[in-house]
Amino acid sequence: MMSNNQHTIKESISISGVGLHTGNEVTMTFNPAPVDHGFKFKRTDLDQQPVIDADLDNVVDVSRGTTLKQNGAMVVTVEHALAALVGVEIDNVLITLDGQEIPIMDGSASEFVDALVQVGLKEQEAERHYIEIDSNVSFEDAGKNVEMLAVPDDEFKVTVMIDFNSPILGTQHASIESIRDFKEELAPSRTFCFLHELEELLDQNLIKGGDLNNAIVVVDKAVDNEELSRLAKVFQREDVEVRNEGILNNVQLRQANEPARHKLMDVIGDLALLGAPIKGKIIGQRPGHATNIEFARKIRQHLKKNNRQSKAPPYNPNQAPVYDIRMIADSLPHKYPFLLVDKIVELTENKVVGIKNVTYNEHFFQGHFPGNPVMPGVLQLESLVQTGGVLALNTVTNPRDYDTYFLMIHKAKFKNRVVPGDTLVLQLELQGPIRRGICEMKGTAFIGDKVASEAELVAKIVRKEDR
């Protein structure tokens, strides 16, 4: 098993081939990159050699693959190369290209994976940054009958279902339970298309790099000999015929569900544009590049929203407290039965973290409520207020000569019940410098990683003789 540090490759390695749609010969080189570099593409064939970040914000086209554009330059059909990087568990690579399109190779990610494995990985002096799915994220496109879902998990897992209403393909499923299985289970799976799609692309003078060796062609409608002869001529073959299983005789299926496995690989490649490895399970029904990208954007929006929210500070019960209950009682005027913070586990100039262990013996549970003990929201705020009082008094020279009085409470919210057995982790952070004894604090009470209550609090520090 790999360490939790970031990885790049030990040395550069090049691969050459043609682009599927442009038909142009291109050489692509994977190069080592420093910590936190991520995946980037560099167009060495253009003036100034512009760099394109592998990022969702740079997606400009998803019609026949995923296309990125930045700094006036494009790179086309990036999904297979990105999937290979994720599958080998690489974090930082610069990909240089002397053309616009990633070479299609055999339509799979195998040759990319083989090249990366050949040069080997180099561990770097920095921890990996993960995208952790902390709650369900869903996306639906009713028009395309697509549903995508991300759920929490300790590993990156993906399950997809495809259904093209085709009598040949039928309904197919594919799954990967660990990214370490990518090389064997997914990398060999080639792209596929239906014969009618192939004909349309040929009529539009596209797939100039197609040679029937880099795609599975599914034939789910009757086709006459004249059309088969035309295809044979276009692709410079002696003959083209339809096999019994409904595919052209250009390739043999590597797995019975190879199309579903390839769609799964596309999901991995497109989600790589989020910029970090994922911890979570992805479930997709009828995914495609367009919906993969929209789903990735939905995940990013979810992460940004959550990052704006307070995160629970770490709490180790074995850690010696900064203030124990006797020190707190000596510092604050509150006493039984109204002292509602048991210990202080962190205290800096701008932040304090306190602990309140909620037990059934609390006096207020006698009436709030019989048979349904719930800690009153106002007392949760009082616990925050008292913890904030410790922070406020820590800013003066002789804390015993002062008291704190809370003046205002803004934007109080109660998000989860607090019941006997819960441990409240109480975090208060100064929102600005203390002026004329006035402290503005953001307070959040956590149960585990969930927010129980939060509020903006304003207190005043008053010398005892001035009361």
N, C-alpha and C positions, 0 to 999 in steps of 0.2 A: 504494500500500500504506500502511495506517495505521501510525503510530508505535507503539512498545511502551508508551506511556503510557496511563493510564486516560482514559476519556472519559465525559462526560455529555452532555445535550442543551443547546442554547443558550437555549431558553426553553420555557415550558409550552405544551402543546397538549392539547385535549380531544376525546374521541370519545364519542358517545352511541348507545345501542342497547338491545336487550332481552336479558335473560339467557335462555339456552336452556331451562333447567329451571324457573326461577321465573316467567318471563314478565314480570318487572318491568323497567320502563325504568330505565336506570342511565347516569350520566355518569362516565366515567373520564378522569382527567387525568394525563398524564405530566409530571413536574416535574424540573428539574435537581436534582442532589444532590451533596454534597461528596465528596472523595476517601475511598475505603474505606467508603463508605456501603452499597454493594451495591444489591440490589433490595428494596424494602419497599412494602407496601400500607398505606394509611391510610383508615379508615372514617370519613368526615366526617359521616355520617348518625347516628352514635351519640354518646352522651354521652362526654366525655373524648377523643373521636376516637382510639381505640386504633390502634396500629401493629402490623402483622403482618409479621415477617421472612419473606422467601422462602427458607425453610430446610427441609431434610429433617425436622428434629425437629418441625416444626409441621404435618406432613401427618397429617390425621385421617380422610380418606376418599378412595378411588380408584375408587369403583364406577361413576361416570359422568363422570369427569374427575378432576382433582387439586384437593383442597380443603385449605386451610390454616386453622389456628386458633391464636390466641395472644391473650393479654390479654382473654379473654372474647369475642373477635370472630372471625368467619369470613370467608374470601373463597373463592369457588367458581369452578372452571373456569379456573385460572390458566395452564394450559400454553401456550396460543396466544400470549398476551401476553409470557410469559417467552421463548418461542422467538423472537419478533420482536426482543426486546432483544438476545439472543445473536446473532441473525442480522445485526443492524446493528452489532454489536461495541461495544455500550454496556456500561459497567461500573457506573454509579451513577445510579439513578433512584428517585424517590419517586412511587408511583402512588396518587393519591387517588380514592376511590370514594364515591358517595352511595347505594350499595346493596351487597348481598351478593355478587352474581355479576358476573363480567366479561362484557360484552356479547358475544354470539356473532357479531355482524356477519354475514358470508356463510359462516361456518364455517371460514374460513381465517385466515391471519395478515396478509393483504395490506394491509388498511386500517390495521392497527397499524404495519406497516413504512412505508407511505406517509406516515403522520403523523410518524413519527420522522425520516424522511429530509427531510420538508418543513421542519422546524425546524432541522435540521442538528446536527452534533456539535461539542462543545467539548473540546479537549484539556486535560488537567489535569496539575498538577505532581507527578506520582507515577507510578512504574512499575506496570504491571499485575502482579497476582499470578496465576500459573497453577497449575492442577492438572496436574502432569506425571505421566503414567502411565509408571513406570519399569520395570515388569515386568507380565506378563499377570495380569489379574484376571478370573475367570470366575464366572458364576452360572447355575444351572440350576433350573428348576421342572419336574420330571418330570410332575407332574399336569397341567400346562397345556401340556406339550411345548414349553417356552420355553428357549432358551439365549441367554445374553448374554456377550460377551467384550470386554474392553478390552486393547489392546496398545500398546506404545510407538510414538510417531510425533511428528514435529516440528510437525504441524498437527492441527487437529481435523477428523476425517473420520468419516463414519457410513455404514454399509451395513446395510440391513434386508431381511428376507424375510418376507412374510406368506403364510399359507395357512389359509383358513377352511374348507377342504374344501367349497368352493362351486363348482358348475359354471359360475357366472357370472364370479366373480373369478379363479378358478384360483390358481396360485402367482404372486406378483408380487415383484419386487425393485426397490429404489431405493437410490441412493448419492449422497453429496455428498463431493467431494474437497477442497473449500475452503469455509469459512464465507462467504467473499465471494460465493459463488454462491447463497446462501440466498434473496435477494430474487427472483431470476428462477426458480430451480429448485423451491423448496419453499413459499415464502410463499403462492402462489395455491392450494395444495392443500387441499381442503375435507374436513371430517369426513364420515364415512359410517356408515350402519347398514343392517341387513337389515330387510326389511318386517316379519318376525315380531317383531323387537325393537321396531320402531316401534309395532306394535299393543299390545305388552305395556306400553310406556311410556304410551301413551294410556289404557289400561285402569287404570293406576295414577295417573292424573291428573297425569302428569309431562309434560316437554317443553312447558310452557305457552307458551314463546316460540318454539316451532318453527312455521315457516310454509312448509316445503318449499323455501324459497329458501336455506337455510343448511346443507343436508346432501345427500349423494348417498344415495338409497335403493335398495338392491340387492334385487331380487326373484329369489330362486333356487328358489322353489316356486310351484306353480300357485295363482292367486288368481282368485276369481270376480268377476263384475261388481258383485254386491251389496257386496262389500268395497271395491272401487274407488269406488263411489258414496259409501260411508260416509266414506272418506278425503277425497274431494272436498268433502263437506259440512263435515267437521271443519276443513279448511284453506281453506275458502271459495274453492274453485276450480270452474270450470264442469265440468271433467272431469279425471280422473286415469287414465292408461293406462300400460301397460308397454311400453317400447321394445324393439326387437329385441335389443339388447345386454343386456337383463335389468335395466334401471334404470327407475325411474319417470320420467315425462316432465317432472319439475320442473326438471331441469338437464341441461346437456350436459357430458360429461367434458372437463376442460381438458387432461389428459394421459391416455394409455392406462393408465398405472400410478398414477393420482392417489391411490387409496386407500393404496398402499404409500408414496408420498411423504408423505401426511399422517401415517402412522404414524411415519415417520422424523422429521417435525417434532415430533410428540409426545415422542419420545425426547429431542430437543434441549431442549424445554421442561421436561421432568421433570428432566433432568440439570442444568439451570440451578440447581436447588435445592441443588447442592453448594456454590454460593457463589462460583465463580470460573470463568473460561474454561478449557477442557480442552486439553491437548496430548496427543493420543493418538487411536487409531482405535477406534471402537466398532462391533461387529458384533452384530446382533440377529436372532434367528430367532423370529418370532411374538411380538413385544413387545406389551405393553399397559401401562396406567398402573401397575397393581399391581406387575408385574415390573420396570418401569422404576425404581420407587422402591426396591424391594428390591435391585436391582442397584446403584443409587446408594449405598445404605447399605453394600453390600459394598465399593465403591470407597473410601468414607470410612473404613471399618475398616482397609482395606489401607494407606491413607495415614497413619492414626494409628499403626499398627504400625511403619511405616517411619520415621516422624518420631521414634519413641522410639529408633531405632537411630542410631549415629553416622554423620554424613555426611562424605565425604572433603573435606578442606580443599583449596582451590585451590592448584595448584602450577605456577609458571611457571619453566621451566628457564633463561630469560634473566635472571631476577631475581638480583641479587647476593646471595650468602648472608650471613646474620647471622654464622655461624661457618663458615669453610672447614675442610678436613680438617686443616690444620696447627694451627689454633686448637682444634679438637676434641681432637687428640692431646695438645696442651699442657694441656688442661683435665682430661681423663679419664686414669686410670691404664692403660687398655687400650691395647695396641699390637699390631702384626701378629703372628700372623694372627687376632687376636681383636678388632680394632676394627671394629665392624659398623654404623657410621653414617658417611656420607660428608660431609654438610653439614647445617647448621641453617638453615632458610629463614624461620622465624617464632619469636619468643621474647618472651613477655610475662610478667607476674607470675604468671599462672595457667595458661599454656599454652605448649607447645613443639611445633614441627613439624620433623621431620628427614627426611632422604632416605637410603635405602640402595639403591644400584644393584647389582643381582644379576647377576653375570657367570659364564660357564662356568669361569673361572679360579679361582673360590673353591675353597679347599683341601678343603672338606668334600664336594664333589661327587665326589671320587675314590672315596669309599665309600658315598655316599648319593644315588643308587644307580648303579652302573655301567650305562650304557645308558638310565637313567631318572632324570636329575638332578632332585632335589627338595630344596629347602631345608628342613632339619629344623625342626619346630615350635619346639623348645627354643631354636634360634638366632634365630628370629623374635622370640621373647620377649626374648632377649638384646639384639637390636637396639632393642626398645622400652625395655628397662631402661637401656641406655646413653644413649638420647635423654632418658629421664626423669632420668638423672643430671645432664645439662646443665641441665634445668629446676630441679632441687633445688639445685644449686650456685649457680644464679643468684640464689637468695634470701638468700645470705650475703654479708657485706661483702668478704671476701678469699677467693674460691673456691679459690685454689691451696693454702690452708691446710687444706682439707677433702677428705674422700672420702665417697662414698655407698655404703651396703651395703643390698642389698635383703633384706627380712626375710620377706615373704610374697607369694605369688601366689594370687589367688582367681579362680574362674570363668573359667579359660582356655579359649578355644574356637578351633578352627582350621576355617575355613569354605571356603577356597580354596587350592589348591596354589600354591606360589611356585617358579618355575623360572627358569633363565637367561634374561636379557633383560627380566625384570620390574623395575619401579621401585617399591620399597616407600616409601610415604608414611607416616611414623610420627608419630602424634599422641598426645600425653600431656596430660591436663588434671588439675589439682589438684581433689580432691573436697572439700576443706575447708582451713581454716587449718593451717599447720605448727605443731605444738606439741611442745616438747622434742625438736626435730630430726626428728620423725616426719612423713613425707610420704605421703599417700594419693592415688594417681593412677589415672585410668582411661586405659588405653592401647589404641589401635587401629591396626593396620597395614593400609593400603589398597593395592590394586592397581587403579589407575583409580578407578572408583566402587564397587568391590567390596571387602568386608571379607575380608582374608586371615586375620587372627587378632586376638583381643582378650583383655584380661585386666584385672583390678583388681590394682594393684601397691602394695606398702607398702615404703618405704625409710627408712633412718635416715641423717641427715647427721652425720658424726663428724669432729672435729678430728684431724688427722694425729698430733699428739703424744699424743693420748689413746688411740690404737689399742692 
